[in-house]
Amino acid sequence: MSIKRLSHAVYDTRYHLVWAPKYRKWILGERVRDSVKELFEEILAARDCEVMEMEIAEDHVHIFASIPPKYSVGEMVRVLKSVSAREIFLRHPEVKRELWGGEFWEDGYFVRTVGDKVTSDTIKRYIQYHRHEEKTPKQLEFDF
C-alpha cells in the first residue's frame, strides 16, 4: 500500500468495514454472494477506492479498502448498501421473499481505521514532540 494523491490531498486511509443483511439472515448464498462482490468492486472502483481484501459470508460482509478523503466512510457505506440492495432485488427477486420488510441490509455498520506501521502511539508521540519541541520558531544559525 502506497501513499496516494488527489489534486489537493495526499493520503493513506484504510478501513475495515463490516455489516450484515437485514435480520442477520443467511441470504448471501453463492449466486447472491457473487453478485454482491461484483457490485461492491464496481462501486468502489468507480470512486477510486482500492479493495485490499473482501469476504462475503452468508450472513455478513467484510471489506478492507482504501477510501479517498473526498468521501466520508458513512457516505461510502450508504452508497454500497443502497446500490447493491437495489440491484440484488432486481437480479434475484427470490431474495425479497426472504426479507419481508423490503430492506436488504441492516441499518448499522462497523468501521475501524487500519494503520500500517503508524500506530496510535506513534501519532501521539509525534504530536507530543511538536507540542514540546516546536513552541516557538527557531532562528537559523550560521557559521561565518
C-alpha positions in Angstrom: 0.0 0.0 0.0 1.5 3.3 -1.0 0.6 6.9 -0.4 -2.0 8.2 -2.9 -2.5 11.6 -4.3 -5.5 13.7 -5.2 -5.4 17.3 -6.5 -5.5 18.7 -3.0 -4.6 15.8 -0.7 -2.0 13.2 -0.1 -3.4 10.2 1.8 -3.1 6.7 3.2 -6.6 5.9 4.5 -7.6 2.3 5.0 -10.8 1.0 6.7 -12.2 -2.3 7.7 -16.0 -2.3 7.2 -18.5 -4.9 8.3 -22.3 -5.1 8.1 -25.0 -7.7 7.7 -28.2 -8.4 5.8 -31.4 -7.5 7.5 -32.3 -9.8 10.4 -28.8 -11.3 10.0 -30.4 -13.7 7.5 -28.1 -16.3 5.8 -29.1 -14.8 2.5 -25.7 -14.4 0.8 -25.6 -17.8 -0.9 -23.3 -18.4 -3.8 -25.3 -16.7 -6.6 -26.2 -13.7 -4.4 -22.6 -13.5 -3.0 -21.1 -13.3 -6.4 -23.5 -10.5 -7.4 -22.7 -8.6 -4.2 -19.0 -9.0 -4.6 -19.2 -7.8 -8.3 -21.3 -4.8 -7.3 -19.1 -3.8 -4.4 -16.0 -4.0 -6.6 -17.7 -1.8 -9.3 -19.0 0.8 -6.9 -15.6 1.1 -5.1 -13.6 1.2 -8.3 -15.8 4.0 -9.8 -14.9 6.1 -6.7 -11.2 5.4 -6.9 -11.2 3.1 -3.8 -8.7 0.3 -3.6 -10.0 -3.0 -2.3 -7.3 -4.9 -0.5 -9.5 -7.8 0.8 -13.2 -8.7 0.7 -15.2 -11.6 2.1 -18.8 -12.1 1.6 -20.0 -14.6 4.2 -23.6 -15.9 4.1 -24.7 -13.6 6.9 -22.3 -10.6 6.8 -19.6 -8.8 4.7 -16.1 -7.7 5.4 -14.4 -5.1 3.2 -10.8 -3.8 3.7 -10.4 -0.8 1.4 -8.6 2.4 0.9 -11.2 5.2 0.6 -10.1 8.7 -0.7 -10.6 11.5 1.8 -13.0 13.2 -0.6 -15.6 10.6 0.6 -16.8 10.1 4.1 -16.8 6.5 5.3 -20.5 6.8 6.1 -21.2 8.1 2.6 -19.4 5.1 1.0 -21.2 2.6 3.2 -24.5 4.2 2.3 -23.7 4.0 -1.4 -22.5 0.4 -1.2 -25.6 -0.7 0.7 -28.2 1.2 -1.3 -26.9 0.5 -4.8 -26.2 -3.2 -4.0 -29.7 -3.7 -2.4 -31.5 -2.2 -5.3 -29.5 -4.3 -7.8 -29.8 -7.6 -5.8 -33.6 -7.2 -5.6 -33.6 -6.8 -9.4 -31.2 -9.6 -10.2 -32.5 -12.0 -7.5 -36.2 -11.4 -6.9 -36.4 -14.6 -4.7 -34.4 -12.7 -2.0 -37.3 -10.3 -1.5 -39.5 -13.1 -0.2 -36.9 -13.9 2.5 -36.6 -10.3 3.6 -40.2 -9.3 4.2 -39.5 -5.7 5.3 -38.3 -4.6 1.9 -34.8 -3.8 3.1 -31.7 -5.9 2.2 -29.1 -4.6 4.7 -29.2 -3.9 8.4 -29.1 -0.2 9.3 -25.8 -0.1 11.1 -22.2 -1.0 10.3 -18.8 -1.4 11.9 -15.8 0.6 10.8 -12.2 0.6 12.1 -9.3 2.6 10.7 -6.3 0.4 9.9 -2.7 1.6 10.0 0.5 0.1 8.6 3.5 1.0 10.7 1.9 4.1 12.1 0.2 3.2 15.3 -1.8 5.2 17.7 1.2 5.5 19.9 3.3 6.8 17.0 0.8 9.6 16.3 0.6 10.5 20.0 4.4 10.7 20.3 4.6 12.8 17.1 2.0 15.3 18.4 3.6 15.4 21.8 7.0 16.1 20.2 5.6 19.0 18.3 3.8 20.3 21.4 7.1 20.3 23.4 9.8 20.9 20.8 8.2 23.5 18.5 6.6 26.0 20.7 8.4 28.9 19.1 10.1 29.3 15.7 13.8 28.6 15.9 16.3 31.0 14.5 18.7 29.6 11.9 22.3 29.7 13.0 25.1 30.4 10.5 28.8 29.8 11.0 30.7 32.7 9.4 
